[in-house]
Amino acid sequence: MTHGYSVFAETMADLTWPQVEAAAARGARVLLPTGVIEQHGPHLPLGTDAYGAYQLCRLVKTELERRGEETLIALPVHWGINQVSAGFAGTFRTRPETAAALHTDILDSLATDGFRRIHLINHQGDLAHNLMLLDVVREQHRKGRTGVVLVEPDFVADRLADAADGTPAALGVFAMRPLFEGLELSGELGVHAEEIEAAMMMRWFPETVDHEAMAGLKPTGLGTDDLAEWRKGGEHARRVTPQGYFGAPFPKDPFLFRFHERMARAMADVVSARS
């Protein structure tokens, strides 16, 4: 049994309304963590993506404040889109219009409170989720709120550009490949509940990890054709990954959590570059 972790800690939930109002008046930035609640194999919790977005925001905030940039973290949004994992128990299947409306209401609320620089920090790779976020942010830009930016790695931005007629100004992009330099990986193709996500959870939220279950798991040994089938979601994903993970389920490198630390610094660079 876990003692639990509060994803409200160090967020705006711990502030009073005068503190929030004053921070907006000073021009503070806001980071909005966004993820989902979905299955992550027999070894990681359903909230892995929510925890991941929250932890990235904490690391980005620390880096930005080291640079002298005041930053707040909004409450994590857990209700995104889970098209791929919809065939597994524990996955909350939020409709795209519901997720879009929720993110829009949150961004509108922050804008009404006077925040002009808002960055969405995402930890969910489902393309349907990413496209929803992009559409929401582009709508904010149409309202004149060009300080709202979705931060994504370059490979995600490329996928979004293919589906959205070019890379929009609503995206803040960082390079993913340099983040892997010097880290020891298993060599497995991994995209879900794999060694990188496991390393993150083991480092910052260890009590949520089922280490006994993890010890009995083996790498999936899947390839790119399997990935294409898995991305169809539902029964396709369930057939390709019957245990709900894709890749090596545990990290070969005990310091693989440095990947997320590097990602946070790269994200902070993107945020700082947007005036």
DABELPE-V498602 format. One record per residue. OMEGA is omega as a letter, one per 30 degrees, with the letter a starting at -180 (* if undefined). D_CENTER is the distance of its C-alpha to the mean C-alpha in whole Angstrom. Layout:
OMEGA | D_CENTER
OMEGA | D_CENTER
This chain:
a | 25
l | 23
l | 23
l | 20
l | 17
l | 17
l | 14
a | 16
l | 17
l | 17
l | 16
l | 18
a | 20
a | 22
l | 23
a | 26
l | 27
l | 29
l | 27
a | 24
l | 27
l | 28
l | 25
l | 24
l | 28
l | 27
l | 25
l | 22
l | 18
l | 15
l | 12
l | 10
l | 7
l | 6
a | 5
l | 8
a | 11
a | 13
l | 15
l | 14
l | 17
a | 20
a | 19
a | 15
l | 15
a | 14
a | 11
a | 9
l | 6
l | 7
a | 8
l | 6
l | 4
a | 8
l | 9
l | 8
l | 9
l | 12
l | 13
l | 13
l | 15
a | 17
a | 18
a | 18
l | 21
l | 22
l | 23
a | 24
a | 22
a | 22
l | 18
l | 17
l | 14
l | 14
a | 13
l | 10
a | 10
a | 10
l | 12
a | 10
a | 12
a | 13
a | 15
a | 15
a | 16
a | 18
a | 21
l | 20
l | 21
l | 18
l | 16
a | 16
a | 17
l | 16
a | 18
a | 17
l | 19
l | 18
a | 15
a | 16
a | 19
l | 16
l | 14
a | 17
l | 19
l | 17
l | 17
l | 21
l | 21
l | 20
l | 22
l | 25
l | 24
l | 25
a | 21
a | 22
a | 19
a | 15
l | 12
l | 9
a | 6
l | 3
l | 1
a | 5
a | 8
a | 10
l | 12
l | 14
a | 10
l | 10
l | 14
l | 14
l | 11
l | 14
l | 17
a | 16
l | 16
l | 19
l | 20
l | 20
l | 21
l | 24
a | 25
a | 25
a | 22
l | 21
l | 20
a | 16
l | 14
a | 11
a | 10
l | 9
a | 11
a | 14
l | 14
l | 12
l | 14
l | 17
l | 16
l | 16
l | 19
a | 21
a | 20
l | 20
l | 23
l | 22
a | 19
l | 20
a | 20
a | 17
l | 14
a | 14
l | 14
a | 14
a | 16
a | 14
a | 17
a | 19
a | 16
a | 18
l | 21
l | 23
a | 21
a | 22
a | 21
a | 22
l | 23
l | 21
a | 19
a | 16
a | 13
l | 12
a | 13
a | 15
a | 16
l | 13
l | 11
l | 14
l | 15
a | 12
l | 13
a | 17
a | 17
a | 15
a | 15
a | 18
l | 20
a | 18
l | 18
a | 21
l | 23
l | 26
a | 24
a | 22
a | 26
a | 27
l | 25
l | 25
a | 23
l | 23
a | 25
a | 23
a | 24
l | 23
l | 25
l | 23
l | 20
l | 21
a | 23
a | 20
l | 18
l | 20
l | 19
a | 21
l | 24
l | 23
a | 20
a | 22
a | 25
a | 23
a | 21
l | 24
l | 22
l | 18
a | 17
a | 17
l | 18
a | 20
l | 19
a | 19
l | 19
a | 23
a | 22
l | 22
a | 20
l | 17
l | 15
l | 16
a | 14
l | 11
l | 14
l | 14
l | 11
l | 11
l | 15
l | 14
l | 12
l | 14
l | 17
a | 15
a | 15
a | 19
l | 20
a | 20
* | 23
